[in-house]
């Protein structure tokens, strides 16, 4: 699912995983997927539907809800659940079985131009993900012609600042704690080595 497909989702249903719940094992176990996707992600979708029912946001697509509620304290419950619904859908697509490996040529060219090398980009993603204090997300984004690594806290996402997400890593504890407990670095580096979906990032390039 690319950004446009996520944007078109207006019924607020839990989208299917793009792979079986055990397909990311042993890096991410079926047990973690069961809780993360089946309870956390589903919970955000269910709560969003409750919060928007009967409001001006009821019939808006997900991305529109996010941009219209961002930064508004009185709309925080709607924003948080809408953004977390979007973030998780994007996260599942940012991973794939037997990920990592060689990058598509167009993405490799962009990354080399922006970071100096693929290794430098990977190191920046890893460092940012490990350093993020508390819950949040780390993103590879396109900002104009340049690619960047950015961090967001809690439900925040780059869409609200005009940057285009290419891929993300979830660093909320529920993303890794059942498998790794507190060593977040082990989870982050395993994801980057074995699961990250560079093809998805390339599809999202403008």
Secondary structure by P-SEA (a helix, b strand, c coil): ccaaaaaacccccccccccccccccccccaaaaaaacccaaaaaaaaaaaaacccccccccaaaaaaaccccccaaaaaaaaaaaaaaaaaaaaccccccccccaaaaaaaaaacccaaaaaaaaaaaaaaccccccccccccccbbbbbbbccccccccccccccccccccccccccccccaaaaaaaaaaaccccaaaaaaacc
